[in-house]
Amino acid sequence: MDIYINKNNLSMAIETVTLYRPTGPKELELVRQSGFKRWPPRLPGQPIFYPVTNEAYAKQIATQWNIKDSGIGYVTRFEVRKPFMDRYQIQQVGGSDPH
């Protein structure tokens, strides 16, 4: 749970969900340029924004894909408000580890 200050300086507890995003250096630089406030538009070969709920799985993706493609891989962690996440069904891909 995170604490946010609204425009009236009242603190509010907002429940969040932690997501992980494996990324390469180019995408991470674009995130950095936004002040770490947004993800860049999807590239032509990457039409789907694909964060995961499992840090170990994100590391596996970064290791198997990002390092192979760019020589280095990162795992970013970010919080999304739970009411927003509740609008989406979590999908599981691949093996039995929760993603």
C-alpha positions, 0 to 999 in steps of 0.5 A: 500500500502506498501513501499519496498526497492529494491536491488538498494535502490530505494523505490517502492510502491507495492499494497497489499491485507491483508489476515487473517489466523486463527491458533493454537499454533503449527502452529503459533510456526512454523511460528515464527521459520521461522522468520514470513516469511513463513507458514509451510507445510500443515499437513496430515489432512489439505491439503488446505491453507485457509486464509480469507479476513475478520478478523471477519470471521477469529476470528470466525474460531479461536474461533470455531475450534482452541480453541476447538482443542488446547485450544487457537486460534490466528488470524494472519494478513499478506500482499500479493502482489496484482498482485499475488492475482489477479491470484486467484478467491476469494471464498465465503463459508458458510454464507453471510459475505464476506470471 
